[in-house]
Amino acid sequence: MSKRIDVCSRCGRDIYEGNEVWYEYVEGEPPFIESEEIATCGVCEKEESRKYNESK
């Protein structure tokens, strides 16, 4: 069984080792919010690409 490595920030789907995953680096704003990487699963990423290409 694959190990869960993250959760999609858009749909909440679990992301496992071997799944497609994209990370977006988000810069935090002092003094409270830390910088972090936000994960997006392959399904949401493909959906975003499709919407972007259709809007051109």
Secondary structure as UniProt FT lines:
FT   STRAND          4..7
FT   TURN            9..11
FT   STRAND          14..16
FT   TURN            17..18
FT   STRAND          21..26
FT   TURN            30..32
FT   STRAND          36..41
FT   HELIX           42..55
//
